[in-house]
Amino acid sequence: MKQDERKLMIKVAKLYYFEGWTQTEISKKINKSRPIISRLLKQAKETNIVEVYVKDESIHTVQLERIIEREYKLTEAIVVSSTNYGHDMTIRDLGKAAAAYVQRKLDSIKSIGISWGESVHSFVEAFDYIEKKHIHVTPLIGGMGQNFVDYHSNHLTFQLAQKLNTTSSYLYAPAMVDNEDLRNRIIYSRDVEEVLTKGKNVDLAIVGVGNPHNSATMNKMGYLNEEEQKSLLKSNAIGDINSKFYDANGNEVEHSLNNRTIGIDLQDLKRIPEVLAIVSGTYKVESLDVALRSNFLTTLILDEVTARALVKLQKENKKYIDN
């Protein structure tokens, strides 16, 4: 490139990018046609005289979203900025993001399935009052005892149905019973079987992902005691969705908790068209990675810190496999 051509290119670029001139204005000033101005600006970028980037904190979360979507073949990943946020604020923002996402889909779905837990609770709490009477809401698991009732699937189902001014089903059964025989009798009773069938056939399921070895919510609710956590560790459980525990290969573990739980299982979940998980906590990344690789989830909403930890783990796993 001749020196005078380069000088003209730099002048055009400065006028356009630094001083905000339009291409038409530049064309008149230097007495060159508008197509020539356009070509000079294009060449300035191609030769790295000009580098264009977006200066916005959200660009970092968008990049994380694209990486996660591509690596796990997700319908969509939404990463919520959470740097220097406390736990409560992060969970609240995740709920808002999930509510906004689901509200965009309401006209294209007829049924929603609701699991349980803190993240699902945050979603329902953030949901706006929007009348959508064509949607039916169904719990995906039974109740969790008398503590933390706000986290129970039936309560969340009822609350979401109220906000949609629509109908809902209720699973009149505990999440876990004393033995497998009792569980089988309950799930095949007419009322319970009907609700579970509806849960298996929803258009959209809202769930959380847990780590059974570091589950503050389950411990607070009295759902898992120390002995059960130890036995889950021995059974190689690495995570749970809808209180169904799975191993590093994505298979349901052989454990009494799985055999005594009343709710849809992981294979049922895989047949649902869209399963949205709301996840926060770096201690969950191994559980989440397995869930994603096992195709339990199609859509993911998570905070930035957890997203970065997930991407790091995914890269480490890929490096290990390549070696």
C-alpha positions in Angstrom: 0.0 0.0 0.0 1.4 3.4 -1.0 2.0 5.9 1.7 -0.6 8.4 0.4 -3.2 5.7 0.2 -2.5 4.6 3.8 -2.6 8.3 5.0 -6.0 8.8 3.3 -7.3 5.6 4.9 -6.3 6.7 8.3 -7.8 10.1 7.8 -11.2 8.6 6.7 -11.1 6.2 9.7 -10.4 9.0 12.2 -13.2 11.1 10.8 -15.7 8.2 10.9 -14.8 6.5 14.2 -13.3 9.3 16.3 -15.3 12.4 15.2 -18.5 10.8 14.2 -18.7 12.0 10.6 -21.1 10.2 8.3 -19.7 8.6 5.1 -21.6 11.2 3.1 -20.0 14.0 5.0 -16.5 12.5 4.6 -17.2 12.0 0.9 -17.9 15.7 0.4 -14.9 16.7 2.5 -12.2 14.7 0.6 -14.0 14.8 -2.7 -14.3 11.0 -3.1 -17.4 9.0 -3.9 -19.3 7.3 -1.0 -18.4 3.7 -2.3 -14.7 4.7 -2.1 -15.2 5.9 1.5 -16.9 2.6 2.3 -14.1 0.6 0.7 -11.5 2.6 2.6 -13.2 1.9 6.0 -13.5 -1.8 5.1 -9.8 -1.9 4.3 -8.9 -0.2 7.5 -10.5 -3.0 9.4 -9.0 -5.7 7.2 -5.5 -4.4 7.7 -6.0 -3.9 11.5 -5.6 -0.1 11.2 -9.0 -0.1 12.9 -10.2 -2.7 15.5 -13.8 -2.6 16.5 -14.9 -4.1 19.8 -18.0 -3.8 22.0 -17.2 -2.1 25.4 -19.9 -3.5 27.6 -19.7 -5.7 30.7 -22.4 -8.0 29.2 -20.2 -9.0 26.3 -18.3 -11.3 28.7 -21.5 -13.1 29.7 -22.6 -13.3 26.0 -19.3 -15.0 25.2 -19.8 -17.5 28.0 -23.3 -18.2 26.7 -22.1 -18.9 23.2 -19.4 -21.3 24.5 -21.8 -23.2 26.7 -24.4 -23.4 24.0 -21.9 -24.7 21.5 -20.1 -27.2 23.7 -23.3 -28.7 25.2 -25.5 -28.3 22.1 -28.1 -26.4 24.1 -31.2 -24.6 22.8 -30.1 -21.5 24.8 -27.8 -20.6 27.7 -28.3 -17.4 29.7 -25.5 -16.2 31.9 -26.4 -13.6 34.6 -23.7 -11.2 35.7 -22.9 -12.0 39.4 -19.4 -10.6 40.1 -19.3 -9.4 43.7 -22.9 -10.3 44.3 -24.1 -12.1 47.4 -26.0 -15.4 47.2 -29.4 -13.9 47.7 -29.0 -11.3 45.0 -27.6 -13.8 42.6 -30.5 -16.2 43.1 -33.0 -13.4 42.8 -31.4 -12.2 39.5 -31.4 -15.8 38.2 -35.1 -16.0 39.0 -35.8 -12.8 37.1 -33.9 -14.1 34.0 -35.8 -17.4 34.1 -39.1 -15.6 34.4 -38.3 -13.3 31.5 -37.3 -16.3 29.4 -40.4 -18.4 30.1 -42.7 -15.4 29.6 -41.5 -15.1 26.0 -42.5 -18.7 25.4 -46.0 -18.7 26.9 -47.9 -18.4 23.6 -46.1 -21.4 22.1 -46.6 -23.9 25.0 -49.6 -25.5 26.7 -48.1 -27.0 29.9 -45.4 -26.3 32.4 -43.9 -28.8 34.9 -42.5 -27.5 38.2 -39.8 -29.2 40.4 -38.8 -27.9 43.8 -36.1 -25.9 45.5 -34.6 -22.5 46.0 -33.8 -21.7 42.3 -37.3 -22.8 41.1 -38.8 -20.7 43.9 -36.8 -17.7 42.7 -38.3 -18.2 39.2 -41.9 -18.3 40.5 -41.4 -15.3 42.8 -40.1 -13.2 39.9 -42.8 -14.3 37.5 -45.3 -11.5 36.5 -49.0 -11.8 36.6 -50.0 -12.6 33.0 -53.3 -14.3 32.2 -52.6 -17.4 30.1 -55.5 -19.7 30.6 -54.4 -22.1 27.9 -51.5 -23.2 30.1 -51.7 -26.0 32.7 -49.2 -26.2 35.5 -48.1 -29.6 37.0 -45.8 -30.6 39.8 -43.0 -33.0 38.9 -42.4 -34.4 42.4 -44.2 -34.9 45.7 -43.9 -32.8 48.8 -40.8 -32.4 51.0 -42.2 -32.6 54.5 -43.2 -29.7 56.8 -40.2 -27.4 56.5 -39.5 -24.8 53.8 -43.0 -25.2 52.3 -42.3 -22.3 49.9 -39.9 -24.6 48.1 -42.3 -27.4 47.7 -43.5 -28.3 44.2 -47.2 -28.2 45.0 -46.9 -24.7 46.5 -44.8 -23.4 43.6 -47.2 -25.0 41.1 -50.2 -23.3 42.8 -48.4 -20.0 43.0 -47.4 -20.0 39.3 -50.9 -21.0 38.3 -52.3 -18.1 40.2 -50.0 -15.7 38.4 -51.1 -17.2 35.1 -54.7 -17.2 36.2 -55.0 -20.8 35.0 -55.4 -24.4 36.2 -53.0 -26.7 37.9 -52.6 -30.2 39.2 -51.5 -31.2 42.7 -49.5 -34.3 43.6 -51.0 -35.4 46.9 -48.0 -37.6 47.9 -44.7 -37.1 49.7 -41.5 -36.8 47.7 -40.1 -39.8 49.6 -41.7 -42.7 51.4 -40.4 -45.3 53.8 -40.0 -48.2 51.3 -40.2 -49.1 47.6 -43.3 -51.2 48.0 -45.2 -48.3 49.5 -43.9 -46.0 46.7 -45.1 -48.4 44.0 -48.6 -48.6 45.6 -48.8 -44.8 45.7 -47.6 -44.0 42.2 -50.1 -46.5 40.7 -53.1 -45.0 42.6 -55.3 -43.3 40.1 -54.9 -39.7 41.2 -51.2 -39.8 41.6 -50.6 -41.8 38.4 -52.7 -39.2 36.5 -50.6 -36.3 37.8 -47.3 -38.0 37.1 -48.4 -38.8 33.6 -49.2 -35.1 33.0 -45.8 -34.3 34.4 -44.1 -36.6 31.9 -45.9 -34.9 29.1 -45.4 -31.2 29.8 -44.0 -28.9 27.1 -41.6 -27.2 29.5 -40.1 -28.4 32.8 -38.4 -26.0 35.3 -35.8 -27.7 37.5 -32.7 -27.2 39.6 -29.5 -29.2 39.7 -28.1 -30.4 43.0 -24.9 -31.9 44.4 -25.9 -34.5 47.0 -22.6 -34.1 48.9 -23.0 -30.4 49.3 -26.7 -29.6 49.5 -27.6 -26.9 52.1 -31.2 -26.8 50.9 -31.7 -30.6 51.3 -30.1 -30.6 54.7 -32.2 -27.6 55.9 -35.4 -29.3 54.8 -34.4 -32.5 56.5 -34.6 -34.4 53.2 -31.0 -35.7 53.5 -29.3 -36.7 56.7 -25.6 -37.3 57.2 -25.9 -41.1 56.9 -27.8 -40.8 53.6 -25.2 -38.4 52.2 -22.5 -40.9 53.0 -24.4 -43.8 51.4 -24.9 -41.6 48.3 -21.2 -41.1 48.1 -20.6 -44.8 48.3 -23.1 -45.3 45.4 -21.1 -42.9 43.3 -23.9 -40.3 43.1 -22.6 -37.1 41.6 -25.8 -35.0 41.1 -29.5 -34.9 41.2 -32.4 -33.4 39.3 -35.9 -33.6 40.6 -34.4 -35.6 43.5 -33.3 -38.4 41.2 -29.6 -39.1 41.8 -27.3 -39.9 39.0 -23.6 -41.0 38.6 -20.8 -39.6 36.5 -22.2 -41.5 33.4 -25.6 -40.0 33.8 -27.2 -43.2 35.1 -29.6 -43.3 38.0 -27.7 -44.8 40.9 -28.8 -47.9 42.7 -29.9 -46.3 46.0 -32.9 -46.5 48.2 -33.7 -42.8 47.8 -34.2 -43.2 44.1 -36.4 -46.3 44.7 -38.5 -44.4 47.3 -39.0 -41.1 45.6 -42.3 -40.1 44.0 -41.8 -38.0 40.9 -40.9 -38.3 37.3 -37.5 -39.9 36.7 -34.5 -38.8 34.5 -35.6 -40.8 31.5 -39.0 -39.1 31.6 -37.2 -35.8 31.8 -35.2 -36.6 28.6 -38.4 -37.0 26.7 -39.8 -33.5 27.6 -39.3 -31.1 24.7 -37.6 -28.4 26.8 -36.1 -28.7 30.3 -34.9 -25.4 31.8 -32.4 -25.6 34.7 -31.6 -22.7 37.0 -28.3 -23.2 38.6 -26.0 -21.3 41.0 -22.9 -22.5 42.8 -19.5 -23.6 41.7 -19.8 -26.7 43.8 -22.5 -27.9 41.4 -20.4 -27.7 38.2 -19.5 -31.4 38.1 -23.1 -32.3 38.6 -24.2 -29.8 36.0 -21.5 -31.0 33.5 -22.8 -34.6 33.7 -26.4 -33.4 33.4 -25.6 -31.5 30.3 -23.6 -34.2 28.7 -26.3 -36.7 29.5 -28.9 -34.5 27.6 -31.1 -34.1 30.7 -31.3 -30.3 30.0 -32.0 -28.3 26.9 -31.8 -24.8 28.4 -29.7 -23.3 31.1 -29.7 -20.2 33.2 -26.8 -19.7 35.5 -24.7 -17.0 37.1 -21.4 -15.8 35.7 -19.1 -17.3 38.4 -20.7 -20.7 37.9 -20.6 -20.4 34.1 -16.8 -19.6 34.2 -16.2 -22.7 36.4 -18.3 -24.8 34.1 -16.4 -23.7 31.0 -13.1 -24.3 32.8 -14.1 -27.8 33.8 -15.3 -28.5 30.3 -11.9 -27.4 28.9 -10.1 -29.5 31.4 -12.2 -32.6 30.5 -11.6 -32.1 26.8 -7.8 -31.7 27.4 -7.8 -34.9 29.4 -9.6 -36.8 26.7 -7.3 -35.4 24.0 -4.3 -36.5 25.9 
